[in-house]
Amino acid sequence: MLELDTIHTFYGDTQVLFGVSLAVAPGEVVALLGPNGAGKTTTLRSILGLTPARQGRIAFDGRDVTRLPTHEIARMGLGWVPDDRRIFPTLTVARNLSIARKKTRFRAWTLAECFETFSALEYLMKRECENLSGGEMQMVAISRALLGAPGLVLFDEPSQGLAPKVVQDVLKTITRLKTEGIAVLLVEQNVHSALAVADRVVVMDHGCVVHEGTARELLDDGAKRTRWLGV
């Protein structure tokens, strides 16, 4: 579903990613872990074309997207839940969700399914998003991605600043995506939450991949977790 082959990404003259390679198969959850500044968010931005890779190749759903503009990549069925949510604050929840709909070769979630996952969402539809809590904004951001018929969803710190109940709802959503064959690339500082839902793990440090393996392997190996993640 997604393949990065030795990508190198820069901000201006400063190189941030150094030959990053990873892959995510349909129905697989890959956790992208590492300390702050490791290059995790830049990797997501490179996939989306927001900070294009200067070297290497990025393929999504069998198509080379390395040089494509972001809107074309999104239309192919790539969903994004950014760490700052990026919802339209002056629009209602209903409007934010309605403009997210698009047709791809993948299945779009229905509003009813979003309400089933986030029970509070149904009662927020008429509210302007600038009046929502952080947890409520995250519900909107995730539902927006799912209504857009994704084959792959990129999650950037989805549990950040959320109450434990909302975090559990987010993790359940990721698990459900996996069962439906939707691929997930998950950036998450809460290592144990990430390992609970991930199939595989890619650990980054200083813009490089330093470890790749199964989530179970890293969960069972405290020495490796401490070495690379400090937990």
Secondary structure, DSSP 8 states (H G I E B T S, - for coil): -EEEEEEEEEETTEEEEEEEEEEE-TT-EEEEE-STTSSHHHHHHHHHTSS--SEEEEEETTEE-TTS-HHHHHHTTEEEE-TT----TTSBHHHHHHTT----SS----HHHHHHHSTTGGGGTTSBGGGS-HHHHHHHHHHHHHHT--SEEEEESTTTT--HHHHHHHHHHHHHHHHTT-EEEEE-S-HHHHHHH-SEEEEEETTEEEEEEEHHHHHH-HHHHHHHH--
